[in-house]
Amino acid sequence: TESSWKTLEAQIAVGLNYSLSISPFWGSDIGGFYPTRELTGELYARWFQFAAFTPSFRAHGRTWWMRLPWGWGSSDMGPREGNATNTPNSADERGIQLSSLNNPAIEPVVKRYDELRYQLLPYNYTLAWQARTTGLPLMRPLWLHYPTDAKARGLGSEYLWGRDLLIAPVFQQGATTRNVYLPPGTWYDWWTGARQNGSDTVTRAVDLATMPIFARAGAIVPFDPVRQYTAQPVTAPTEIRIYPGADGDYTLYDDDGTSQAYLAGVATYTRFIWDDRARALTIEPDSRWRSTAAAAAREFSVIVEPNGRHQSVHYAGARIRVAF
């Protein structure tokens, strides 16, 4: 697809339809494959934010320097790759706007969401397991979990990433606010921790660095240290972020990440159960899934949002209860 703000908006609905009807593993070329004069650093950053919450996450297209996270910080757009319908030879033609180059704001924004994608690796990997075993897509329309909510059934401009995170991409040029509908329940602003009541539309202030993300009460979200690539070893513990206000139940899936052994059940399934009234988290092997792999001892940092109260937990594969 060619790059434009309308195309970005359309990709959200297209992605939900693909995820539900064709394949849960879907994605687009960040910024659109063919550059037009609408392909600015701002559009690229907004598209990148959205793409960080699609199953396939890639920057790819003609005039390839402009698909790099640091590509907008230079005055040179690099090799200008055209085709029969699009030859970006100058700012006066259909190509990238030269005036949008040398923009120091773009790389930090892109880096922030690139790192967030890797920090959510255990959450996303579990979503991929859910997709393989249950057919539930990673991108989910609101009605999938809120089928009786008439407003949720009619929305295609925001979606759930798994069960617990609500994603509201920004697809308007120069936007300073984004209206976000929150389904029934209690929700937390991912960036600020502010608590919001559901069944209502909230107006979220946005700058270029902000795409609204909300976590539902009862969510349990595993969150890793930043990696530069998926197989890079990290020494800091995985955070287990708990969003109180409702009971929670979450299974974290893991395998060796490299072989086909998972097809024979060589994986671990760790269950986290949050008792909201008792303010306690139970961690135990998930007996609902048969595993031939023993759980390796590991460290978790359990964090109750939004105040950030935390406890370090050593989990060795046996049931443990952590009280707050």
Phi, psi and chi 1 to 4 in degrees:
 res  aa     phi    psi   chi1   chi2   chi3   chi4
   1 THR       -  151.8   58.5      -      -      -
   2 GLU   -80.1  157.5  -66.7 -173.1   -1.9      -
   3 SER   -82.2  131.6   54.4      -      -      -
   4 SER  -168.8  162.5   73.8      -      -      -
   5 TRP   -67.3  -37.1  -70.8   93.7      -      -
   6 LYS   -66.4  -36.1  -71.4 -176.2  177.9  179.3
   7 THR   -65.1  -40.7  -58.6      -      -      -
   8 LEU   -59.7  -45.7  171.6   57.1      -      -
   9 GLU   -60.6  -42.7 -179.9 -179.0    6.9      -
  10 ALA   -66.0  -32.7      -      -      -      -
  11 GLN   -61.6  -30.8  -71.0  -61.4  -52.8      -
  12 ILE   -63.0  -50.6  -58.0  166.3      -      -
  13 ALA   -65.9  -39.9      -      -      -      -
  14 VAL   -60.0  -44.3  168.1      -      -      -
  15 GLY   -61.5  -40.2      -      -      -      -
  16 LEU   -65.1  -41.1  -67.8  173.9      -      -
  17 ASN   -65.7  -43.0  -72.2  -28.2      -      -
  18 TYR   -62.4  -44.0  -93.2   67.2      -      -
  19 SER   -61.8  -36.0  -65.5      -      -      -
  20 LEU   -84.0  -37.0  -72.9  167.1      -      -
  21 SER  -107.1  -20.8   59.9      -      -      -
  22 ILE  -119.2  -62.2  -62.0  177.1      -      -
  23 SER  -155.2  140.8  168.7      -      -      -
  24 PRO   -71.6  -14.8   26.4  -34.2      -      -
  25 PHE  -100.9   99.6  -62.8  100.6      -      -
  26 TRP  -137.8  154.7  174.3   91.1      -      -
  27 GLY  -170.4  175.5      -      -      -      -
  28 SER  -132.7  168.6   62.2      -      -      -
  29 ASP   -77.4  117.3  -62.7  -39.1      -      -
  30 ILE   -60.5  122.6  -65.8  173.1      -      -
  31 GLY    90.8   -3.9      -      -      -      -
  32 GLY    82.6  148.2      -      -      -      -
  33 PHE   -71.7  -45.9 -173.8   77.3      -      -
  34 TYR   -96.6  127.4  -64.8  126.2      -      -
  35 PRO   -74.7  140.0   27.4  -32.9      -      -
  36 THR  -127.0  179.9   71.1      -      -      -
  37 ARG   -68.0  -12.0  -66.4 -166.5   66.4 -162.3
  38 GLU   -82.9   -9.0  -72.2 -170.7  -57.7      -
  39 LEU   -79.6   92.2 -179.3   52.8      -      -
  40 THR  -110.4  173.7   61.5      -      -      -
  41 GLY   -61.2  -36.5      -      -      -      -
  42 GLU   -63.3  -47.0 -179.6 -171.3    1.8      -
  43 LEU   -62.6  -42.4  175.8   59.2      -      -
  44 TYR   -59.4  -44.7  178.6   81.7      -      -
  45 ALA   -63.8  -43.8      -      -      -      -
  46 ARG   -65.3  -39.1  -69.1  -58.2 -168.5 -167.5
  47 TRP   -68.1  -38.3 -156.1  -47.9      -      -
  48 PHE   -62.8  -42.5 -162.7   98.7      -      -
  49 GLN   -58.5  -48.3  -68.2  166.9  -10.7      -
  50 PHE   -60.7  -45.8  157.4   62.8      -      -
  51 ALA   -66.3  -24.1      -      -      -      -
  52 ALA   -63.4  -15.8      -      -      -      -
  53 PHE  -120.0   43.1  -69.8   89.2      -      -
  54 THR  -125.1  154.5   59.8      -      -      -
  55 PRO   -58.5  -47.3  -26.6   36.2      -      -
  56 SER   -98.1  122.1  175.2      -      -      -
  57 PHE  -121.3  101.5  174.6   46.0      -      -
  58 ARG  -151.5  143.9   70.7  173.2 -168.0  170.4
  59 ALA  -102.1  118.5      -      -      -      -
  60 HIS  -157.2  133.8  173.7 -118.3      -      -
  61 GLY   165.5  178.0      -      -      -      -
  62 ARG   -68.5  156.9  -63.2  -68.1 -178.2  117.5
  63 THR    56.7   65.1  -46.9      -      -      -
  64 TRP   -68.0  -21.9   65.9  -89.3      -      -
  65 TRP   -59.0  -31.8  -82.1   25.9      -      -
  66 MET   -79.0    1.4  -48.9  -43.2  -58.5      -
  67 ARG   -97.9   -1.3  -45.9  -61.6  164.8  158.6
  68 LEU   -86.6  144.9  -58.5  172.0      -      -
  69 PRO   -55.5  -30.9  -26.7   35.5      -      -
  70 TRP  -100.9    9.2   51.1   90.3      -      -
  71 GLY   -67.9  -22.9      -      -      -      -
  72 TRP   -90.7    3.5  -63.8   91.0      -      -
  73 GLY   -95.4    9.0      -      -      -      -
  74 SER  -120.6  163.7  167.9      -      -      -
  75 SER   -88.9   -4.6   59.1      -      -      -
  76 ASP  -112.0  123.9 -174.9    0.1      -      -
  77 MET   -86.1    0.7   67.9  174.6   65.6      -
  78 GLY    78.9 -164.9      -      -      -      -
  79 PRO   -58.0  128.8  -22.3   33.2      -      -
  80 ARG   -94.4   99.8  -57.6 -177.6 -174.2 -174.9
  81 GLU   -91.0  113.6  -56.6  165.1  -65.0      -
  82 GLY  -107.4 -176.7      -      -      -      -
  83 ASN  -152.9 -168.4   57.7   41.6      -      -
  84 ALA   -63.2  -26.4      -      -      -      -
  85 THR  -110.4   -5.9   61.4      -      -      -
  86 ASN  -151.0  108.3 -172.2  -59.9      -      -
  87 THR  -126.8   93.1  -54.1      -      -      -
  88 PRO   -78.6   81.9   29.0  -33.2      -      -
  89 ASN   -92.8  -19.7  -69.4  -39.2      -      -
  90 SER  -156.9  168.3   73.8      -      -      -
  91 ALA   -66.5  -19.4      -      -      -      -
  92 ASP   -83.7  -12.2  -64.1  -33.8      -      -
  93 GLU   -98.9 -156.3  -63.4 -175.9   10.4      -
  94 ARG   -86.9    4.1  -62.6  178.4   59.8 -163.2
  95 GLY   -81.4 -173.6      -      -      -      -
  96 ILE   -56.1  141.3  -62.2  163.0      -      -
  97 GLN   -71.5  118.0  -67.1 -179.1   27.0      -
  98 LEU   -62.2  -29.0  -67.1  177.0      -      -
  99 SER   -67.9  -14.9   62.0      -      -      -
 100 SER   -89.1   -3.7   68.2      -      -      -
 101 LEU   -78.5  177.3  -59.8 -179.5      -      -
 102 ASN    56.6   38.0  -73.1  -43.0      -      -
 103 ASN  -102.7  103.2 -171.5  -21.3      -      -
 104 PRO   -73.0   -7.2   29.0  -35.6      -      -
 105 ALA   -80.0  -19.9      -      -      -      -
 106 ILE   -75.6  -49.3  -56.5  -54.1      -      -
 107 GLU   -57.6  -45.0 -175.4  177.7  -10.6      -
 108 PRO   -61.2  -35.5  -22.6   33.3      -      -
 109 VAL   -65.8  -48.6  171.5      -      -      -
 110 VAL   -61.7  -42.3  171.4      -      -      -
 111 LYS   -60.5  -40.7 -179.4  179.6  178.8 -179.2
 112 ARG   -58.9  -43.5 -177.1 -173.7 -160.8 -171.7
 113 TYR   -82.0  -28.4  -74.1   84.9      -      -
 114 ASP   -62.8  -45.9 -163.1    9.7      -      -
 115 GLU   -66.9  -37.2  -69.1 -178.2  -18.0      -
 116 LEU   -61.6  -40.0  179.6   57.8      -      -
 117 ARG   -57.3  -43.5  171.5   79.9  174.3 -157.8
 118 TYR   -74.7  -32.8  -81.3   78.9      -      -
 119 GLN   -66.6  -29.4  -71.3  172.5  -66.0      -
 120 LEU   -89.2   13.0  -75.1  169.0      -      -
 121 LEU   -53.5  -46.4 -175.9   60.7      -      -
 122 PRO   -64.9  -33.9   20.4  -31.2      -      -
 123 TYR   -67.4  -45.7 -177.9   84.7      -      -
 124 ASN   -68.7  -37.5  -63.3  -18.8      -      -
 125 TYR   -65.3  -37.2 -157.3   63.2      -      -
 126 THR   -66.9  -37.5  -62.5      -      -      -
 127 LEU   -62.4  -39.2  -72.8 -177.3      -      -
 128 ALA   -64.2  -38.7      -      -      -      -
 129 TRP   -63.5  -43.3  162.6   69.6      -      -
 130 GLN   -60.0  -41.1  -69.4  176.7    3.9      -
 131 ALA   -62.5  -41.3      -      -      -      -
 132 ARG   -69.7  -36.7 -174.7  179.2   71.0   86.9
 133 THR   -92.7  -28.8   54.2      -      -      -
 134 THR  -118.1  -16.8   69.9      -      -      -
 135 GLY    86.6   -6.1      -      -      -      -
 136 LEU   -66.9  128.3  -79.7  171.0      -      -
 137 PRO   -74.2  163.4   27.9  -34.0      -      -
 138 LEU   -71.8  -47.3  -68.3   78.2      -      -
 139 MET   -84.9  127.1  -66.0  176.4   67.1      -
 140 ARG  -131.2  128.6  -57.3  175.9 -171.9  178.1
 141 PRO   -63.4  153.4   23.5  -32.3      -      -
 142 LEU   -57.5  -35.7  -60.0 -172.7      -      -
 143 TRP   -66.5  -17.4   57.7 -102.9      -      -
 144 LEU   -63.8  -34.8 -165.7   61.1      -      -
 145 HIS  -108.1   -8.9  -71.1  -67.3      -      -
 146 TYR  -131.7   63.3  -59.3   92.4      -      -
 147 PRO   -68.2  -21.5   25.1  -35.2      -      -
 148 THR   -91.9   -1.7   62.7      -      -      -
 149 ASP   -90.3  108.5 -174.3  -21.3      -      -
 150 ALA   -61.1  -38.2      -      -      -      -
 151 LYS   -69.7  -39.2 -170.4  157.7 -172.4  176.6
 152 ALA   -62.6  -35.4      -      -      -      -
 153 ARG   -67.0  -22.3  -68.3 -160.8  -56.7  -91.2
 154 GLY   -99.8    4.1      -      -      -      -
 155 LEU  -100.9  131.3  -78.9  175.9      -      -
 156 GLY  -126.6    8.9      -      -      -      -
 157 SER  -104.1    0.6   60.2      -      -      -
 158 GLU  -144.3  164.3   57.7 -173.2   70.1      -
 159 TYR  -159.5  170.3   58.2   95.4      -      -
 160 LEU   -97.5  138.0  -62.4  171.0      -      -
 161 TRP  -102.1   99.0 -175.7 -117.3      -      -
 162 GLY    71.9 -156.5      -      -      -      -
 163 ARG   -83.6  -25.2  176.9   68.8  179.5   89.5
 164 ASP  -110.2  -18.0  -65.1  -36.0      -      -
 165 LEU  -115.2  132.8  -60.9 -179.5      -      -
 166 LEU  -104.8  128.0 -172.8  149.7      -      -
 167 ILE  -114.2  128.5  -49.1  -59.9      -      -
 168 ALA  -124.8   85.6      -      -      -      -
 169 PRO   -61.3  149.4  -21.1   33.0      -      -
 170 VAL   -98.3  122.5  177.5      -      -      -
 171 PHE  -130.7   25.2   46.0   79.6      -      -
 172 GLN  -118.4  130.3  -68.1 -177.1  -20.2      -
 173 GLN   -63.4  134.6 -173.2  174.5   11.0      -
 174 GLY    69.8   18.7      -      -      -      -
 175 ALA   -62.9  139.7      -      -      -      -
 176 THR  -117.7  -11.4   57.1      -      -      -
 177 THR  -141.0  160.0   60.0      -      -      -
 178 ARG  -141.3  120.4  170.6   63.2  152.8   96.9
 179 ASN   -77.5  128.0  -68.4  -27.2      -      -
 180 VAL  -128.1  124.3 -176.7      -      -      -
 181 TYR   -86.9  128.9  175.6   70.9      -      -
 182 LEU  -107.7  122.7  -59.5  175.4      -      -
 183 PRO   -63.9  173.9  -21.3   33.7      -      -
 184 PRO   -54.9  145.4  -25.9   35.0      -      -
 185 GLY   119.0 -165.4      -      -      -      -
 186 THR  -114.2  140.8  -58.8      -      -      -
 187 TRP  -130.3  153.2  -64.2   83.5      -      -
 188 TYR  -120.6  132.3  -67.9   86.9      -      -
 189 ASP   -65.7  123.2 -172.1  -56.5      -      -
 190 TRP   -59.9  -36.7  176.8  -93.0      -      -
 191 TRP   -85.6  -35.6  -56.5  111.6      -      -
 192 THR  -109.8  -18.8   68.4      -      -      -
 193 GLY    81.2   -0.2      -      -      -      -
 194 ALA   -61.5  137.7      -      -      -      -
 195 ARG   -93.0  134.4 -175.2  167.0  170.4  154.3
 196 GLN  -129.4  142.3  -56.9  -81.9   -4.5      -
 197 ASN   -81.1  143.1  -66.4  -35.8      -      -
 198 GLY   -84.6 -170.4      -      -      -      -
 199 SER    59.7   34.6  -59.8      -      -      -
 200 ASP  -155.8  157.8 -162.8    9.2      -      -
 201 THR  -100.2  127.8  -62.6      -      -      -
 202 VAL  -110.5  149.0  -60.7      -      -      -
 203 THR  -101.5  111.8  -60.9      -      -      -
 204 ARG  -100.9  122.6  175.6   63.2  160.2   87.5
 205 ALA   -65.9  138.3      -      -      -      -
 206 VAL  -134.0  145.7  -62.0      -      -      -
 207 ASP  -117.2 -174.6   55.0   16.1      -      -
 208 LEU   -61.5  -29.1 -176.3   61.1      -      -
 209 ALA   -81.5   -5.6      -      -      -      -
 210 THR  -117.0  119.9  -54.7      -      -      -
 211 MET  -111.9  123.8  177.8 -178.5   71.0      -
 212 PRO   -60.0  131.1  -26.5   36.2      -      -
 213 ILE  -134.3  135.3  -56.8  171.6      -      -
 214 PHE  -129.0  142.9  -70.1   85.9      -      -
 215 ALA  -110.6  136.5      -      -      -      -
 216 ARG   -80.9  150.9   70.9  176.6 -175.3   90.5
 217 ALA   -62.1  133.5      -      -      -      -
 218 GLY    98.2   -6.5      -      -      -      -
 219 ALA   -72.2  143.2      -      -      -      -
 220 ILE  -126.5  112.9  -59.7  171.5      -      -
 221 VAL  -119.5  115.4  179.5      -      -      -
 222 PRO   -75.2  139.9   27.4  -32.2      -      -
 223 PHE  -143.7  118.4 -163.8   75.2      -      -
 224 ASP   -96.4  165.1  -96.8    1.2      -      -
 225 PRO   -63.3  164.0  -18.4   30.8      -      -
 226 VAL   -67.4  134.8  172.5      -      -      -
 227 ARG  -117.2  156.9  -73.2  179.9  168.7   86.7
 228 GLN   -94.8  -18.0  -61.6  -55.6  -48.9      -
 229 TYR  -157.8  159.0   53.1   93.4      -      -
 230 THR   -62.0  -32.5   57.1      -      -      -
 231 ALA   -91.0    3.0      -      -      -      -
 232 GLN   -67.9  125.7 -178.7 -178.1   19.0      -
 233 PRO   -66.2  143.7  -17.0   30.4      -      -
 234 VAL  -127.8  150.4  -68.3      -      -      -
 235 THR  -103.8  -25.7   56.1      -      -      -
 236 ALA   -71.4  151.4      -      -      -      -
 237 PRO   -73.1  157.7   26.7  -34.9      -      -
 238 THR   -70.8  130.1  -63.7      -      -      -
 239 GLU   -80.7  142.0  -64.9  178.3    0.9      -
 240 ILE  -113.3  102.0  -56.4  -61.6      -      -
 241 ARG   -89.8  122.6  -63.2 -173.2  173.1 -174.2
 242 ILE  -110.1  131.3  -62.0  169.9      -      -
 243 TYR  -109.4  103.7  -68.2   85.1      -      -
 244 PRO   -75.7  176.7   28.4  -33.8      -      -
 245 GLY   112.9   -8.8      -      -      -      -
 246 ALA  -162.8  157.2      -      -      -      -
 247 ASP   -65.7  152.1  -69.0  -19.0      -      -
 248 GLY  -135.3  151.6      -      -      -      -
 249 ASP  -147.4  118.7 -166.7  -30.4      -      -
 250 TYR  -140.8  136.9  177.6   78.7      -      -
 251 THR  -109.7  123.4  -63.0      -      -      -
 252 LEU   -95.5  122.2  173.9   64.9      -      -
 253 TYR   -97.9  143.4  170.8   85.0      -      -
 254 ASP  -152.9  147.5 -159.3   12.4      -      -
 255 ASP  -144.0 -169.3   57.2   32.8      -      -
 256 ASP   -73.4  -11.7   64.2   22.0      -      -
 257 GLY    77.2   -1.1      -      -      -      -
 258 THR  -131.0  -34.5   57.3      -      -      -
 259 SER  -103.4 -179.9   75.6      -      -      -
 260 GLN   -91.7    9.7  -60.7  -73.7  -56.1      -
 261 ALA   -62.5  -23.7      -      -      -      -
 262 TYR   -61.3  -25.8   71.6   93.5      -      -
 263 LEU   -64.9  -23.7  -65.3  172.8      -      -
 264 ALA   -97.1   11.4      -      -      -      -
 265 GLY    88.3   10.9      -      -      -      -
 266 VAL   -80.3   88.8 -177.8      -      -      -
 267 ALA  -160.5  168.5      -      -      -      -
 268 THR  -122.3  146.5   58.1      -      -      -
 269 TYR  -129.3  108.4  -52.1   87.2      -      -
 270 THR  -107.5  125.0  -53.9      -      -      -
 271 ARG  -101.1  134.7 -172.2  177.3 -175.4 -175.5
 272 PHE  -117.7  123.7  -60.8   84.8      -      -
 273 ILE  -122.3  117.7  -55.6  170.3      -      -
 274 TRP  -101.6  119.7  171.7 -109.5      -      -
 275 ASP   -96.9  104.8 -175.4  -30.2      -      -
 276 ASP   -69.0  -37.9 -162.1   61.4      -      -
 277 ARG   -65.7  -42.2 -179.5 -175.5  -67.5  -91.6
 278 ALA   -84.6  -10.4      -      -      -      -
 279 ARG    54.2   53.0  -54.7  -79.2  -67.6 -175.5
 280 ALA  -139.4  144.7      -      -      -      -
 281 LEU  -116.0  129.1  179.0   71.3      -      -
 282 THR  -105.0  132.0  -60.9      -      -      -
 283 ILE  -118.6  128.6  -50.3  174.3      -      -
 284 GLU  -158.1  161.0   62.5 -174.7   13.1      -
 285 PRO   -62.7  140.5  -19.2   30.8      -      -
 286 ASP   -86.3  103.5 -165.5  -27.2      -      -
 287 SER   -72.0   -8.5   59.6      -      -      -
 288 ARG   -75.3  -12.2  -62.2  170.5  -61.6 -177.5
 289 TRP  -123.6  129.3  -64.1   92.8      -      -
 290 ARG   -79.9  127.4  179.4  178.2  176.0  -88.5
 291 SER  -129.5  141.6  173.8      -      -      -
 292 THR  -103.7    8.2   59.1      -      -      -
 293 ALA  -111.4  131.9      -      -      -      -
 294 ALA   -76.8  140.5      -      -      -      -
 295 ALA   -70.5  125.1      -      -      -      -
 296 ALA   -77.6  146.5      -      -      -      -
 297 ALA   -62.6  138.5      -      -      -      -
 298 ARG  -153.5  164.6   60.8 -175.7  -59.0 -179.2
 299 GLU  -104.9  138.2  -55.5  -62.5  -39.9      -
 300 PHE  -121.7  147.6  -68.5  116.3      -      -
 301 SER  -111.6  104.8  178.7      -      -      -
 302 VAL   -86.4  124.2 -179.3      -      -      -
 303 ILE  -124.0  126.6  -59.7  174.2      -      -
 304 VAL   -96.9  116.4  178.2      -      -      -
 305 GLU   -83.8  159.5  -60.0  -70.8   -0.2      -
 306 PRO   -94.1   -0.3   34.3  -35.3      -      -
 307 ASN   -81.3  -10.9   57.7   24.0      -      -
 308 GLY    80.1   14.6      -      -      -      -
 309 ARG   -60.5  134.2  -69.8 -170.6   58.4 -165.4
 310 HIS  -142.4  157.1   72.9  -82.1      -      -
 311 GLN  -137.2  140.6  -67.9 -167.5   40.8      -
 312 SER   -85.3  133.9  -63.1      -      -      -
 313 VAL  -128.8  130.2  176.4      -      -      -
 314 HIS   -97.6  115.1  178.8   76.3      -      -
 315 TYR  -110.5  123.0  176.0   68.3      -      -
 316 ALA  -116.0   21.0      -      -      -      -
 317 GLY    95.2   -1.1      -      -      -      -
 318 ALA  -112.7  154.4      -      -      -      -
 319 ARG   -58.2  135.7 -173.5  177.1 -172.8  -89.5
 320 ILE  -142.4  144.7 -173.9  172.3      -      -
 321 ARG  -120.1  131.0 -177.7  176.9  172.3   86.5
 322 VAL  -117.9  119.1 -174.9      -      -      -
 323 ALA  -102.0  143.0      -      -      -      -
 324 PHE  -117.5      -  -76.2   84.2      -      -
